[in-house]
Amino acid sequence: MNCLLADRLRAGALLLAAVWVPASAGLLLEADPDWKEGEVAMPAAPREAALRMIDIGTPSPNAFFVDEDSVAVGADGVVRYTLVVRARGGAENVSFEGIRCATGERRIYASGRKDGTWSPLKNSAWQPIVDNGYNRPRAALAHDYFCDGPAGPRDREHALRLLRQKRDLDKPFGVHQ
């Protein structure tokens, strides 16, 4: 009997996850056909003192940081930020990105160079945030730091508070101490 109950609970949890993840990323809403993206200005190069480590919720050989100086919530509803990814071996990738909370999409605008300048990506387009290994940092940012589900984005100060706080790993869904 306990096996049957455990199987049903697992099936229910999987069903809930299948609906919750797309809904929380905004993927169950229709995109606004009249939406227009605002002007995008490249931020300054990230400063070491402004980098905030983010918890992506799964083990990774990389460390992920957001430059708090770069976090901005546009009038178009896009949260823009600089993401810094550091590998154990010392390699570093820097990108300037955006998240549309209302549609659960992300976009990479530019790649950072060692000299602090930006190399804009050609053909950069909005892509769905798929919660997989490559996009896990973006999914974590959307779900735990920047977005209140498919509603509009959190304001900048709220997002910064969440970035600066340590996460309580015993609590689900990005609940912070």
C-alpha positions in Angstrom: 0.0 0.0 0.0 2.8 2.4 0.8 4.4 1.8 -2.6 1.1 2.7 -4.4 0.8 5.9 -2.3 4.5 6.8 -3.0 3.9 6.2 -6.8 0.8 8.4 -6.7 2.6 11.2 -4.8 5.5 11.0 -7.3 3.1 11.2 -10.3 1.3 14.1 -8.7 4.5 16.0 -8.0 5.6 15.5 -11.6 2.3 16.7 -12.9 2.5 19.8 -10.6 6.1 20.5 -11.8 5.0 20.1 -15.4 2.5 22.9 -14.9 4.3 25.0 -12.3 7.6 25.5 -14.1 6.0 26.9 -17.4 3.5 28.9 -15.4 6.0 30.4 -13.1 8.2 31.4 -16.0 5.3 33.0 -17.7 5.1 30.5 -20.5 1.4 29.9 -20.2 0.5 33.5 -21.1 0.1 34.9 -24.6 2.7 37.5 -25.6 1.4 41.0 -25.9 1.2 41.6 -29.7 1.8 45.4 -29.1 4.9 45.0 -26.9 7.9 46.9 -28.1 11.4 46.6 -26.6 12.9 49.8 -25.3 16.3 51.1 -26.1 19.1 49.0 -24.8 22.3 50.7 -23.5 25.3 48.6 -22.6 26.3 48.8 -18.9 29.7 49.5 -17.6 32.0 46.6 -17.2 31.3 44.6 -14.0 33.1 45.6 -10.9 34.4 42.8 -8.6 32.9 44.5 -5.5 29.4 44.6 -7.1 29.3 40.9 -8.0 26.7 38.9 -6.2 26.9 35.1 -6.3 23.6 33.5 -7.2 22.4 30.0 -6.1 21.1 28.2 -9.2 19.6 25.4 -7.1 21.6 22.6 -8.6 25.3 21.5 -8.3 27.5 23.1 -10.9 31.3 23.2 -11.5 30.8 26.9 -12.3 30.1 29.9 -10.0 27.5 32.4 -11.2 27.4 36.1 -10.4 25.2 39.1 -11.2 26.7 42.5 -11.3 24.3 44.5 -9.1 25.3 47.8 -10.7 23.9 46.5 -14.0 20.5 45.4 -12.8 17.8 47.5 -14.3 14.1 47.1 -14.8 13.0 48.8 -18.1 9.8 50.6 -18.8 9.3 47.7 -21.3 9.2 45.2 -18.4 12.6 43.7 -19.2 15.0 43.0 -16.4 18.5 43.6 -17.8 21.7 42.5 -16.0 25.3 41.4 -16.4 25.9 37.7 -15.8 29.5 36.5 -14.9 30.2 32.8 -15.0 33.5 31.5 -13.6 34.8 28.0 -14.1 37.0 26.3 -11.5 40.0 26.5 -13.9 39.8 30.3 -14.0 37.9 30.8 -17.2 35.3 33.6 -17.1 32.4 34.4 -19.4 30.6 37.8 -19.1 27.3 38.5 -20.8 24.8 41.3 -20.8 21.3 39.8 -20.8 17.6 40.4 -20.4 14.6 38.5 -19.0 11.0 39.2 -19.9 9.1 37.9 -16.9 5.7 38.2 -18.6 6.6 35.7 -21.3 9.4 33.6 -19.6 12.0 34.6 -22.2 15.6 35.6 -22.1 17.9 37.4 -24.5 21.7 37.8 -24.6 22.6 41.2 -25.9 26.3 41.2 -25.8 29.4 39.3 -24.7 32.0 41.0 -22.5 35.6 41.3 -23.5 38.6 41.3 -21.3 39.2 45.0 -21.8 35.7 45.8 -20.4 34.1 46.6 -23.7 31.1 44.7 -25.1 30.7 42.7 -28.3 27.0 42.9 -29.3 25.5 39.6 -30.5 24.3 39.7 -34.1 20.9 38.1 -34.5 20.2 38.1 -30.8 16.5 37.1 -30.3 14.2 36.4 -27.5 14.3 32.7 -26.5 12.1 30.7 -24.0 13.8 30.1 -20.7 14.1 26.3 -20.7 15.2 25.0 -17.3 18.1 22.9 -18.4 21.8 22.9 -17.6 22.8 25.8 -19.9 19.8 27.9 -18.9 19.6 27.0 -15.2 21.2 30.3 -14.1 18.6 32.3 -16.2 15.7 30.1 -14.8 17.0 30.7 -11.3 17.2 34.4 -11.9 13.7 34.6 -13.3 12.1 32.4 -10.7 14.0 33.3 -7.5 15.3 36.9 -8.0 13.8 38.9 -10.8 10.2 37.8 -11.6 7.0 37.4 -9.6 5.7 34.6 -11.9 4.1 35.8 -15.1 3.3 39.2 -13.5 5.5 42.1 -14.1 9.1 42.0 -12.9 10.0 42.8 -9.3 11.4 46.4 -8.9 15.1 46.9 -8.9 15.4 47.3 -5.1 13.5 44.1 -4.4 15.7 42.2 -6.9 18.9 43.7 -5.3 17.7 42.7 -1.8 17.2 39.1 -3.0 20.6 39.1 -4.7 22.3 40.3 -1.5 20.6 37.9 0.8 21.9 34.4 1.5 19.4 31.7 0.4 17.9 29.3 2.9 18.6 26.0 1.1 16.1 24.2 3.3 13.2 26.2 1.9 11.9 25.8 -1.6 11.2 28.3 -4.3 13.9 30.9 -3.6 12.6 31.8 -0.1 15.3 33.9 1.5 16.4 34.5 5.0 
